[in-house]
Amino acid sequence: EVQLVESGGGLVQPGGSLRLSCAASGVTFSFYWMSWVRQAPGKGLEWVANIKQDGGEKYYVDSVKGRFTISRDNAKNSLYLQMNGLRAEDTAVYYCARLGIGDWHFDLWGRGTLVTVSS
Amino acid sequence: SYELTQPPSVSVSPGQTASITCSGDKLGDKYASWYQQRPGQSPVLVIYQDSKRPSGIPERFSGSNSRNTATLTISGTQAMDEADYYCQAWDSSTGVFGTGTQVTVL
């Protein structure tokens, strides 16, 4: 079965750190650009970051630049998001998503993992 | 920063046509995609490259994009189409989602 499964979410204090993981199965992970997208409670979708197949290109939304780092391990079919300096406004469900080949559209999504930043 | 604007809500009767607009500066020069998100579920791609349907998406979903507006059209709307819908585009390698539209099937 083709799927993406996120893990690593939880409750963290402001200023703290968290590392999210996304395990891909049933797909040739190394063929695709990958992304993180988040959704604050009751709010809309927000793109967070992209990473190229070989990890050589990365892009971030301005609000997380310098605090979040996207990475991947193709040997483990895994995507990661290291989140440092967390703020209350980072509270959201974080989705791992695959970018379709040919142009960038999110053609496969995980079920998400909830990150809550609160004291 | 680039912005995409959608109407907050659209209401439609079963069997009728629902149209959801997505407005952005020169959006027609970019590819637009659309996502359906039912309550408590992950988003699902329903339209990409303005008007293409992924495998498994019903033919009643169609899309267009011209000038400053992309449009998602649901023909013969069914109760199962009740969901939030988001448009999305890229601006210089930065992803932008629309504000989202809640579709209610009355």
Chai-1 contact restraints between the chains, C-beta under 6 A:
chainA,res_idxA,chainB,res_idxB,connection_type,confidence,min_distance_angstrom,max_distance_angstrom,comment,restraint_id
A,G44,B,T99,contact,1.0,0.0,6.0,A-B,restraint_1
A,G44,B,G100,contact,1.0,0.0,6.0,A-B,restraint_2
A,L45,B,Y86,contact,1.0,0.0,6.0,A-B,restraint_3
A,L45,B,F97,contact,1.0,0.0,6.0,A-B,restraint_4
A,W47,B,G95,contact,1.0,0.0,6.0,A-B,restraint_5
A,Y59,B,S93,contact,1.0,0.0,6.0,A-B,restraint_6
A,D103,B,Y31,contact,1.0,0.0,6.0,A-B,restraint_7
A,D103,B,Q49,contact,1.0,0.0,6.0,A-B,restraint_8
A,W104,B,W90,contact,1.0,0.0,6.0,A-B,restraint_9
A,H105,B,S33,contact,1.0,0.0,6.0,A-B,restraint_10
A,H105,B,Y48,contact,1.0,0.0,6.0,A-B,restraint_11
A,D107,B,L45,contact,1.0,0.0,6.0,A-B,restraint_12
A,W109,B,S42,contact,1.0,0.0,6.0,A-B,restraint_13
A,W109,B,P43,contact,1.0,0.0,6.0,A-B,restraint_14
A,R111,B,S42,contact,1.0,0.0,6.0,A-B,restraint_15
